[in-house]
Amino acid sequence: MSEENMQEEEKGLFCYTFEGHIILCEWNYRSRQIIEKLRRNYRTRKTPIVLIANIDNKPIDYGNLFFVKGSVNDETLQQANVKKAKTVIILGDDNLDDVNRDTKVALSTLTVETINRSAYTIVELVNENYVEICNRAHADEIIVSSNLSSQLIVDSIINDGISNVIFNLLSKQYDNQLYKIPVPEDEVNRLFIDVFARMKEHRQSIVIAIQQGEGGNVITNPSSNYTLRDDDYLIMIFNYNKYYFSALKTSNK
């Protein structure tokens, strides 16, 4: 990249031609955490991330992190090559009140989906009243932060220490992470309880849910006698730094 192009890239004026990349909309402390966690994950460690944010310059210098200056609109999405993006993450604008923030997220979702329906869109809302709007805009996953916070507070009241479990899972200070992998071939047609035991014994992993096919129905805490199918996925907690990490990667089909 020439010196002129590097300057344009730093100021968010460059047009990108990535394919299968991640687009992250808005810059805040959550954006930083998302980037850090994506860079710790072997699947996304080298995936280009294009940040679209209405700030003056690229906020942090991370490998394969790129910047487009401005709000989420047709022009900035074109610069980020949204037509070829695999995943688009739309966070709330912390500078706005809750209503305008969620409205902006919904409009951004509609804009993204209008250009590229095949992109997997993950959106962040404050109020569940906007969930239906984002569903109609074809968002793939919707995270309502207020619901998560209030539920966690209630759970902590009823069950002392429950929030610490969630913190340990989500904090970068710990190495436990949530992962989804295809069911290993040698576990197909086995009972869930048997697979659960083997995953814990051999990979120090805890299977907490089954997804029936890519993007399919998620069964949390499956029945012991659930029989695993070849198109199922295991959603599990495992320790990032343990020796069986390489075995986990090779189990993918």
C-alpha positions as CSV (number, residue, x, y, z in Angstrom):
1,M,0.0,0.0,0.0
2,S,1.4,3.4,-1.0
3,E,2.0,6.2,1.5
4,E,-1.0,8.1,0.1
5,N,-3.2,5.0,0.4
6,M,-2.0,4.4,4.0
7,Q,-3.0,8.0,4.9
8,E,-6.4,7.5,3.3
9,E,-6.9,4.3,5.1
10,E,-6.0,5.8,8.5
11,K,-8.5,8.6,7.9
12,G,-11.2,6.2,6.8
13,L,-11.4,7.3,3.1
14,F,-10.2,4.1,1.5
15,C,-12.4,1.6,-0.4
16,Y,-11.8,-2.1,0.3
17,T,-12.2,-5.2,-1.8
18,F,-12.2,-7.9,1.0
19,E,-14.4,-10.9,0.8
20,G,-15.8,-13.0,3.7
21,H,-14.8,-10.2,6.1
22,I,-16.4,-8.7,9.2
23,I,-17.9,-5.3,9.3
24,L,-18.3,-3.6,12.7
25,C,-20.5,-0.6,13.0
26,E,-19.9,2.1,15.7
27,W,-16.9,2.7,17.9
28,N,-17.2,2.4,21.7
29,Y,-15.7,0.2,24.5
30,R,-17.8,-2.7,23.3
31,S,-16.3,-2.4,19.9
32,R,-12.8,-2.7,21.3
33,Q,-13.8,-5.8,23.4
34,I,-15.3,-7.4,20.3
35,I,-12.1,-6.8,18.2
36,E,-9.9,-8.1,21.0
37,K,-12.0,-11.3,21.4
38,L,-12.1,-11.9,17.6
39,R,-8.3,-11.6,17.5
40,R,-8.1,-14.3,20.3
41,N,-10.2,-16.7,18.4
42,Y,-8.4,-19.0,15.9
43,R,-11.3,-18.8,13.5
44,T,-11.3,-15.0,13.2
45,R,-7.7,-14.2,14.2
46,K,-6.7,-13.2,10.7
47,T,-10.1,-12.2,9.3
48,P,-10.2,-8.6,8.0
49,I,-12.4,-6.4,10.2
50,V,-13.7,-3.1,8.7
51,L,-14.8,-0.6,11.3
52,I,-17.4,2.0,10.2
53,A,-17.6,4.8,12.7
54,N,-18.1,8.6,12.7
55,I,-14.7,9.4,14.2
56,D,-11.6,11.2,12.8
57,N,-9.1,8.4,12.6
58,K,-8.7,4.6,13.1
59,P,-8.9,4.3,16.9
60,I,-6.6,1.4,17.5
61,D,-3.8,-0.3,15.5
62,Y,-4.7,-4.0,15.3
63,G,-3.6,-6.4,12.6
64,N,-6.1,-6.7,9.8
65,L,-8.3,-3.9,11.2
66,F,-9.4,-1.3,8.7
67,F,-11.5,1.9,9.0
68,V,-14.2,3.7,7.1
69,K,-15.2,7.1,8.4
70,G,-18.9,8.0,8.7
71,S,-22.3,6.7,9.6
72,V,-23.7,3.5,8.3
73,N,-25.2,4.3,4.9
74,D,-25.0,3.2,1.3
75,E,-21.7,5.0,0.7
76,T,-19.8,3.8,3.7
77,L,-21.1,0.2,3.3
78,Q,-19.9,0.3,-0.3
79,Q,-16.5,1.4,0.9
80,A,-16.4,-1.5,3.3
81,N,-17.6,-3.9,0.5
82,V,-20.6,-5.1,2.3
83,K,-21.8,-7.0,-0.7
84,K,-19.0,-9.5,0.0
85,A,-19.0,-9.4,3.8
86,K,-19.7,-12.5,5.8
87,T,-20.8,-10.9,9.0
88,V,-22.0,-7.4,10.0
89,I,-22.2,-6.3,13.6
90,I,-24.3,-3.2,14.3
91,L,-23.8,-1.7,17.8
92,G,-25.8,1.1,19.3
93,D,-24.6,4.7,19.2
94,D,-23.8,5.6,22.8
95,N,-24.1,9.3,21.9
96,L,-27.9,9.0,21.4
97,D,-30.8,8.4,23.7
98,D,-32.2,4.9,23.8
99,V,-35.0,5.6,21.3
100,N,-32.9,7.2,18.7
101,R,-30.1,4.7,19.3
102,D,-32.4,1.7,18.6
103,T,-34.0,3.5,15.6
104,K,-30.5,4.1,14.1
105,V,-29.7,0.4,14.6
106,A,-32.9,-0.7,12.9
107,L,-32.3,1.6,9.9
108,S,-28.7,0.4,9.6
109,T,-29.9,-3.2,9.7
110,L,-32.4,-2.5,6.9
111,T,-29.7,-0.8,4.8
112,V,-27.3,-3.7,5.2
113,E,-29.9,-6.3,4.5
114,T,-31.1,-4.4,1.4
115,I,-27.6,-4.5,-0.1
116,N,-26.6,-8.0,1.1
117,R,-29.2,-10.4,2.4
118,S,-26.7,-13.2,2.7
119,A,-24.6,-11.3,5.3
120,Y,-25.0,-12.6,8.8
121,T,-26.2,-9.5,10.8
122,I,-25.9,-9.3,14.6
123,V,-27.5,-6.2,16.1
124,E,-27.5,-4.7,19.6
125,L,-30.7,-3.0,21.0
126,V,-31.5,-1.3,24.3
127,N,-35.3,-1.9,24.2
128,E,-37.1,-5.1,23.1
129,N,-39.8,-2.9,21.5
130,Y,-37.5,-2.7,18.4
131,V,-36.9,-6.5,18.1
132,E,-39.9,-6.9,15.7
133,I,-38.6,-4.1,13.5
134,C,-35.2,-5.7,13.3
135,N,-36.8,-9.1,12.6
136,R,-38.7,-7.5,9.7
137,A,-35.4,-6.1,8.5
138,H,-34.1,-9.6,8.5
139,A,-31.5,-9.3,11.3
140,D,-30.1,-12.8,12.0
141,E,-29.3,-12.3,15.7
142,I,-30.7,-9.6,18.1
143,I,-29.1,-8.9,21.4
144,V,-31.2,-6.8,23.8
145,S,-28.8,-5.4,26.4
146,S,-31.4,-4.2,28.9
147,N,-33.0,-7.7,29.0
148,L,-29.7,-9.3,29.6
149,S,-28.8,-6.9,32.4
150,S,-32.1,-7.1,34.2
151,Q,-32.2,-10.9,34.0
152,L,-28.7,-11.2,35.3
153,I,-29.6,-9.0,38.3
154,V,-32.7,-11.1,39.1
155,D,-30.7,-14.3,38.8
156,S,-28.0,-12.9,41.1
157,I,-30.6,-12.0,43.7
158,I,-32.1,-15.5,43.6
159,N,-28.8,-17.4,43.2
160,D,-25.7,-15.7,44.9
161,G,-22.7,-15.7,42.7
162,I,-24.4,-16.5,39.4
163,S,-23.1,-13.2,37.8
164,N,-19.5,-14.3,38.5
165,V,-20.0,-17.3,36.2
166,I,-21.1,-15.1,33.4
167,F,-18.3,-12.7,34.0
168,N,-15.8,-15.5,33.9
169,L,-17.1,-16.6,30.5
170,L,-17.1,-13.1,29.0
171,S,-14.1,-11.5,30.6
172,K,-10.8,-11.5,28.7
173,Q,-9.1,-12.2,32.1
174,Y,-10.2,-15.8,31.8
175,D,-9.6,-18.4,29.1
176,N,-13.0,-20.1,29.1
177,Q,-14.9,-19.4,25.9
178,L,-18.1,-20.3,24.1
179,Y,-17.6,-22.2,20.9
180,K,-19.8,-23.9,18.2
181,I,-18.4,-26.9,16.3
182,P,-19.9,-29.5,14.0
183,V,-20.5,-32.8,15.7
184,P,-17.3,-34.9,15.2
185,E,-18.0,-37.8,12.8
186,D,-17.3,-40.4,15.5
187,E,-20.0,-38.9,17.7
188,V,-22.9,-39.0,15.1
189,N,-25.8,-41.2,16.2
190,R,-24.6,-41.3,19.8
191,L,-26.7,-40.2,22.7
192,F,-26.1,-36.6,24.0
193,I,-25.2,-37.8,27.5
194,D,-22.4,-40.0,26.2
195,V,-21.0,-37.3,24.0
196,F,-21.3,-34.8,26.9
197,A,-19.2,-37.2,29.1
198,R,-16.6,-37.8,26.5
199,M,-16.2,-34.1,25.7
200,K,-15.7,-33.3,29.4
201,E,-13.3,-36.2,29.9
202,H,-11.1,-35.8,26.8
203,R,-11.4,-32.1,26.0
204,Q,-12.3,-30.5,29.3
205,S,-15.3,-29.0,27.5
206,I,-18.9,-28.7,28.6
207,V,-21.6,-29.0,26.0
208,I,-24.5,-26.7,26.9
209,A,-26.6,-26.8,23.7
210,I,-27.2,-28.3,20.3
211,Q,-27.9,-26.4,17.2
212,Q,-29.9,-28.5,14.6
213,G,-28.1,-27.5,11.4
214,E,-26.3,-24.3,10.5
215,G,-28.6,-21.5,11.6
216,G,-31.2,-24.0,12.8
217,N,-33.1,-24.5,16.1
218,V,-31.0,-24.3,19.3
219,I,-31.8,-26.8,22.0
220,T,-30.4,-25.6,25.4
221,N,-29.6,-28.3,27.9
222,P,-30.7,-31.2,25.6
223,S,-32.3,-34.3,26.8
224,S,-29.9,-37.1,27.9
225,N,-31.3,-39.4,25.2
226,Y,-31.1,-36.9,22.4
227,T,-29.4,-38.6,19.4
228,L,-26.9,-36.5,17.6
229,R,-27.3,-36.1,13.9
230,D,-24.5,-35.5,11.3
231,D,-25.8,-31.9,10.7
232,D,-25.9,-30.9,14.4
233,Y,-23.5,-28.5,16.0
234,L,-22.2,-28.6,19.6
235,I,-22.3,-25.3,21.5
236,M,-19.8,-25.6,24.3
237,I,-17.6,-24.0,26.9
238,F,-13.9,-24.8,26.7
239,N,-10.6,-23.5,27.9
240,Y,-8.7,-21.6,25.2
241,N,-5.2,-22.4,26.4
242,K,-5.5,-26.1,27.1
243,Y,-3.6,-28.8,25.1
244,Y,-6.7,-30.2,23.5
245,F,-7.3,-26.9,21.6
246,S,-5.7,-28.5,18.5
247,A,-7.9,-31.5,18.8
248,L,-10.9,-29.2,18.9
249,K,-9.9,-27.6,15.6
250,T,-9.3,-30.9,13.8
251,S,-12.7,-32.1,14.8
252,N,-14.4,-29.6,12.5
253,K,-15.7,-31.1,9.3
